[in-house]
Amino acid sequence: MKNRLSYSSVERYNTCPRAYFYHDIAKIREKVIGSALVFGSAMDAALNALMAPGSKEDPYKVFEDNFRTAKINDVEENLATTSNVRYGTGDFDISVLDEDTTKRLHKYIEQADDLIQKKKAKLLTAKDERVYNFLSWHCLRAKGRLMLDAYIQEIKPRVKKVIAVQKSFILENEDEDKFVGYIDMICEWEDGRIVVFDHKTTSTNYNENSVKESRQLATYFAVEDSITKGNVYAGFLVLHKRIRKKEPRVNVQVFIDKMPDEMIEQVFEDYDTVNTQTKNGDFTKNYDSCERPMPYGRCPFFGLCHEGKMDGLVDLTKSRNKDE
């Protein structure tokens, strides 16, 4: 069997080998996904349109188009109305809405305080949740535009030259096992350094050691390409989703650092180990990962793993076979 791994699949295996089996081998998924996934994808598409050499696309339109609908478990969903996206309390911020949107959504916004209290107490009814999700989608839509404004004002002018965006790579061993991934952006920074950047949208601050400690960024430095050889740096471009009341409304963090050789070696040794273990069928349960730190909560496969229940889950292999 030839293996195909990615950064996210390896991290999933390291968290719990059985969760990796359910997600990556058995193709079992949560019915309801987190808003961060669809929002992050829409922002990535917009930033690609903004920074790609020669691009004439409007990044705001690209964001709007990608945040209007998305495929969730192979089904195209309207993100404003679907019940299959989970929005958090941090997504809900009526203050970011413009005047026209506030007027248009007035009858829903009147319920905002009550909805927030019910959300915190986990007392939302199905009807409440539809309204909460609808307002949350509008809030994230407004946040995305503000975050694009901040990127254009604070980051784009500091990029002297874009070398590549969404650069795909495949690393292959002698057994034809593959490790695949994408680099968000490679560019010449304002000070002349060549930097391999990863874009992040987040609600928490990154720290000064974030780059040197990033397994994801370390992965990029094994790419056999002249672009990443030599005196190249790694970096994070961080856009915060918690919008401030005063200017600058969006907190932007830029971190650039050298990636330690030891980190690169350590990460790829780990990838080799995971590759061997998955090929050997080692999918043991890590009970320490059942209850995960907030905001993640309990592992989505808890019921399946402990009681054989598929509540809240969908088997993609069955739905795909049915379509065929």
Secondary structure as a PSIPRED ss2 file (coil, helix, strand):
# PSIPRED VFORMAT (PSIPRED V4.0)

   1 M C   1.000  0.000  0.000
   2 K C   1.000  0.000  0.000
   3 N C   1.000  0.000  0.000
   4 R E   0.000  0.000  1.000
   5 L E   0.000  0.000  1.000
   6 S E   0.000  0.000  1.000
   7 Y H   0.000  1.000  0.000
   8 S H   0.000  1.000  0.000
   9 S H   0.000  1.000  0.000
  10 V H   0.000  1.000  0.000
  11 E H   0.000  1.000  0.000
  12 R H   0.000  1.000  0.000
  13 Y H   0.000  1.000  0.000
  14 N H   0.000  1.000  0.000
  15 T H   0.000  1.000  0.000
  16 C C   1.000  0.000  0.000
  17 P H   0.000  1.000  0.000
  18 R H   0.000  1.000  0.000
  19 A H   0.000  1.000  0.000
  20 Y H   0.000  1.000  0.000
  21 F H   0.000  1.000  0.000
  22 Y H   0.000  1.000  0.000
  23 H H   0.000  1.000  0.000
  24 D H   0.000  1.000  0.000
  25 I H   0.000  1.000  0.000
  26 A C   1.000  0.000  0.000
  27 K C   1.000  0.000  0.000
  28 I E   0.000  0.000  1.000
  29 R E   0.000  0.000  1.000
  30 E E   0.000  0.000  1.000
  31 K C   1.000  0.000  0.000
  32 V C   1.000  0.000  0.000
  33 I E   0.000  0.000  1.000
  34 G E   0.000  0.000  1.000
  35 S H   0.000  1.000  0.000
  36 A H   0.000  1.000  0.000
  37 L H   0.000  1.000  0.000
  38 V H   0.000  1.000  0.000
  39 F H   0.000  1.000  0.000
  40 G H   0.000  1.000  0.000
  41 S H   0.000  1.000  0.000
  42 A H   0.000  1.000  0.000
  43 M H   0.000  1.000  0.000
  44 D H   0.000  1.000  0.000
  45 A H   0.000  1.000  0.000
  46 A H   0.000  1.000  0.000
  47 L H   0.000  1.000  0.000
  48 N H   0.000  1.000  0.000
  49 A H   0.000  1.000  0.000
  50 L H   0.000  1.000  0.000
  51 M H   0.000  1.000  0.000
  52 A C   1.000  0.000  0.000
  53 P C   1.000  0.000  0.000
  54 G C   1.000  0.000  0.000
  55 S C   1.000  0.000  0.000
  56 K C   1.000  0.000  0.000
  57 E C   1.000  0.000  0.000
  58 D C   1.000  0.000  0.000
  59 P H   0.000  1.000  0.000
  60 Y H   0.000  1.000  0.000
  61 K H   0.000  1.000  0.000
  62 V H   0.000  1.000  0.000
  63 F H   0.000  1.000  0.000
  64 E H   0.000  1.000  0.000
  65 D H   0.000  1.000  0.000
  66 N H   0.000  1.000  0.000
  67 F H   0.000  1.000  0.000
  68 R H   0.000  1.000  0.000
  69 T E   0.000  0.000  1.000
  70 A E   0.000  0.000  1.000
  71 K E   0.000  0.000  1.000
  72 I E   0.000  0.000  1.000
  73 N C   1.000  0.000  0.000
  74 D C   1.000  0.000  0.000
  75 V E   0.000  0.000  1.000
  76 E E   0.000  0.000  1.000
  77 E E   0.000  0.000  1.000
  78 N E   0.000  0.000  1.000
  79 L C   1.000  0.000  0.000
  80 A C   1.000  0.000  0.000
  81 T C   1.000  0.000  0.000
  82 T C   1.000  0.000  0.000
  83 S C   1.000  0.000  0.000
  84 N C   1.000  0.000  0.000
  85 V E   0.000  0.000  1.000
  86 R E   0.000  0.000  1.000
  87 Y C   1.000  0.000  0.000
  88 G C   1.000  0.000  0.000
  89 T C   1.000  0.000  0.000
  90 G C   1.000  0.000  0.000
  91 D C   1.000  0.000  0.000
  92 F C   1.000  0.000  0.000
  93 D C   1.000  0.000  0.000
  94 I H   0.000  1.000  0.000
  95 S H   0.000  1.000  0.000
  96 V H   0.000  1.000  0.000
  97 L C   1.000  0.000  0.000
  98 D C   1.000  0.000  0.000
  99 E H   0.000  1.000  0.000
 100 D H   0.000  1.000  0.000
 101 T H   0.000  1.000  0.000
 102 T H   0.000  1.000  0.000
 103 K H   0.000  1.000  0.000
 104 R H   0.000  1.000  0.000
 105 L C   1.000  0.000  0.000
 106 H H   0.000  1.000  0.000
 107 K H   0.000  1.000  0.000
 108 Y H   0.000  1.000  0.000
 109 I H   0.000  1.000  0.000
 110 E C   1.000  0.000  0.000
 111 Q C   1.000  0.000  0.000
 112 A H   0.000  1.000  0.000
 113 D H   0.000  1.000  0.000
 114 D H   0.000  1.000  0.000
 115 L H   0.000  1.000  0.000
 116 I H   0.000  1.000  0.000
 117 Q H   0.000  1.000  0.000
 118 K H   0.000  1.000  0.000
 119 K H   0.000  1.000  0.000
 120 K H   0.000  1.000  0.000
 121 A C   1.000  0.000  0.000
 122 K C   1.000  0.000  0.000
 123 L C   1.000  0.000  0.000
 124 L C   1.000  0.000  0.000
 125 T C   1.000  0.000  0.000
 126 A H   0.000  1.000  0.000
 127 K H   0.000  1.000  0.000
 128 D H   0.000  1.000  0.000
 129 E H   0.000  1.000  0.000
 130 R H   0.000  1.000  0.000
 131 V H   0.000  1.000  0.000
 132 Y H   0.000  1.000  0.000
 133 N H   0.000  1.000  0.000
 134 F H   0.000  1.000  0.000
 135 L H   0.000  1.000  0.000
 136 S H   0.000  1.000  0.000
 137 W H   0.000  1.000  0.000
 138 H H   0.000  1.000  0.000
 139 C H   0.000  1.000  0.000
 140 L H   0.000  1.000  0.000
 141 R H   0.000  1.000  0.000
 142 A H   0.000  1.000  0.000
 143 K H   0.000  1.000  0.000
 144 G H   0.000  1.000  0.000
 145 R H   0.000  1.000  0.000
 146 L H   0.000  1.000  0.000
 147 M H   0.000  1.000  0.000
 148 L H   0.000  1.000  0.000
 149 D H   0.000  1.000  0.000
 150 A H   0.000  1.000  0.000
 151 Y H   0.000  1.000  0.000
 152 I H   0.000  1.000  0.000
 153 Q H   0.000  1.000  0.000
 154 E H   0.000  1.000  0.000
 155 I H   0.000  1.000  0.000
 156 K H   0.000  1.000  0.000
 157 P H   0.000  1.000  0.000
 158 R H   0.000  1.000  0.000
 159 V E   0.000  0.000  1.000
 160 K E   0.000  0.000  1.000
 161 K E   0.000  0.000  1.000
 162 V E   0.000  0.000  1.000
 163 I E   0.000  0.000  1.000
 164 A E   0.000  0.000  1.000
 165 V E   0.000  0.000  1.000
 166 Q E   0.000  0.000  1.000
 167 K E   0.000  0.000  1.000
 168 S E   0.000  0.000  1.000
 169 F E   0.000  0.000  1.000
 170 I E   0.000  0.000  1.000
 171 L E   0.000  0.000  1.000
 172 E E   0.000  0.000  1.000
 173 N C   1.000  0.000  0.000
 174 E C   1.000  0.000  0.000
 175 D C   1.000  0.000  0.000
 176 E C   1.000  0.000  0.000
 177 D C   1.000  0.000  0.000
 178 K E   0.000  0.000  1.000
 179 F E   0.000  0.000  1.000
 180 V E   0.000  0.000  1.000
 181 G E   0.000  0.000  1.000
 182 Y E   0.000  0.000  1.000
 183 I E   0.000  0.000  1.000
 184 D E   0.000  0.000  1.000
 185 M E   0.000  0.000  1.000
 186 I E   0.000  0.000  1.000
 187 C E   0.000  0.000  1.000
 188 E E   0.000  0.000  1.000
 189 W E   0.000  0.000  1.000
 190 E C   1.000  0.000  0.000
 191 D C   1.000  0.000  0.000
 192 G C   1.000  0.000  0.000
 193 R C   1.000  0.000  0.000
 194 I E   0.000  0.000  1.000
 195 V E   0.000  0.000  1.000
 196 V E   0.000  0.000  1.000
 197 F E   0.000  0.000  1.000
 198 D E   0.000  0.000  1.000
 199 H E   0.000  0.000  1.000
 200 K E   0.000  0.000  1.000
 201 T E   0.000  0.000  1.000
 202 T E   0.000  0.000  1.000
 203 S C   1.000  0.000  0.000
 204 T C   1.000  0.000  0.000
 205 N C   1.000  0.000  0.000
 206 Y C   1.000  0.000  0.000
 207 N C   1.000  0.000  0.000
 208 E C   1.000  0.000  0.000
 209 N C   1.000  0.000  0.000
 210 S C   1.000  0.000  0.000
 211 V C   1.000  0.000  0.000
 212 K C   1.000  0.000  0.000
 213 E C   1.000  0.000  0.000
 214 S C   1.000  0.000  0.000
 215 R H   0.000  1.000  0.000
 216 Q H   0.000  1.000  0.000
 217 L H   0.000  1.000  0.000
 218 A H   0.000  1.000  0.000
 219 T H   0.000  1.000  0.000
 220 Y H   0.000  1.000  0.000
 221 F C   1.000  0.000  0.000
 222 A C   1.000  0.000  0.000
 223 V C   1.000  0.000  0.000
 224 E C   1.000  0.000  0.000
 225 D C   1.000  0.000  0.000
 226 S H   0.000  1.000  0.000
 227 I H   0.000  1.000  0.000
 228 T H   0.000  1.000  0.000
 229 K C   1.000  0.000  0.000
 230 G C   1.000  0.000  0.000
 231 N C   1.000  0.000  0.000
 232 V E   0.000  0.000  1.000
 233 Y E   0.000  0.000  1.000
 234 A E   0.000  0.000  1.000
 235 G E   0.000  0.000  1.000
 236 F E   0.000  0.000  1.000
 237 L E   0.000  0.000  1.000
 238 V E   0.000  0.000  1.000
 239 L E   0.000  0.000  1.000
 240 H E   0.000  0.000  1.000
 241 K C   1.000  0.000  0.000
 242 R C   1.000  0.000  0.000
 243 I C   1.000  0.000  0.000
 244 R C   1.000  0.000  0.000
 245 K C   1.000  0.000  0.000
 246 K C   1.000  0.000  0.000
 247 E C   1.000  0.000  0.000
 248 P C   1.000  0.000  0.000
 249 R C   1.000  0.000  0.000
 250 V C   1.000  0.000  0.000
 251 N C   1.000  0.000  0.000
 252 V E   0.000  0.000  1.000
 253 Q E   0.000  0.000  1.000
 254 V E   0.000  0.000  1.000
 255 F E   0.000  0.000  1.000
 256 I E   0.000  0.000  1.000
 257 D E   0.000  0.000  1.000
 258 K C   1.000  0.000  0.000
 259 M C   1.000  0.000  0.000
 260 P C   1.000  0.000  0.000
 261 D H   0.000  1.000  0.000
 262 E H   0.000  1.000  0.000
 263 M H   0.000  1.000  0.000
 264 I H   0.000  1.000  0.000
 265 E H   0.000  1.000  0.000
 266 Q H   0.000  1.000  0.000
 267 V H   0.000  1.000  0.000
 268 F H   0.000  1.000  0.000
 269 E H   0.000  1.000  0.000
 270 D H   0.000  1.000  0.000
 271 Y H   0.000  1.000  0.000
 272 D H   0.000  1.000  0.000
 273 T H   0.000  1.000  0.000
 274 V H   0.000  1.000  0.000
 275 N H   0.000  1.000  0.000
 276 T H   0.000  1.000  0.000
 277 Q H   0.000  1.000  0.000
 278 T H   0.000  1.000  0.000
 279 K H   0.000  1.000  0.000
 280 N C   1.000  0.000  0.000
 281 G C   1.000  0.000  0.000
 282 D C   1.000  0.000  0.000
 283 F C   1.000  0.000  0.000
 284 T C   1.000  0.000  0.000
 285 K C   1.000  0.000  0.000
 286 N C   1.000  0.000  0.000
 287 Y H   0.000  1.000  0.000
 288 D H   0.000  1.000  0.000
 289 S H   0.000  1.000  0.000
 290 C C   1.000  0.000  0.000
 291 E E   0.000  0.000  1.000
 292 R C   1.000  0.000  0.000
 293 P C   1.000  0.000  0.000
 294 M C   1.000  0.000  0.000
 295 P C   1.000  0.000  0.000
 296 Y C   1.000  0.000  0.000
 297 G C   1.000  0.000  0.000
 298 R E   0.000  0.000  1.000
 299 C C   1.000  0.000  0.000
 300 P C   1.000  0.000  0.000
 301 F C   1.000  0.000  0.000
 302 F H   0.000  1.000  0.000
 303 G H   0.000  1.000  0.000
 304 L H   0.000  1.000  0.000
 305 C H   0.000  1.000  0.000
 306 H H   0.000  1.000  0.000
 307 E H   0.000  1.000  0.000
 308 G C   1.000  0.000  0.000
 309 K C   1.000  0.000  0.000
 310 M C   1.000  0.000  0.000
 311 D C   1.000  0.000  0.000
 312 G C   1.000  0.000  0.000
 313 L E   0.000  0.000  1.000
 314 V E   0.000  0.000  1.000
 315 D E   0.000  0.000  1.000
 316 L H   0.000  1.000  0.000
 317 T H   0.000  1.000  0.000
 318 K H   0.000  1.000  0.000
 319 S H   0.000  1.000  0.000
 320 R H   0.000  1.000  0.000
 321 N H   0.000  1.000  0.000
 322 K H   0.000  1.000  0.000
 323 D H   0.000  1.000  0.000
 324 E C   1.000  0.000  0.000
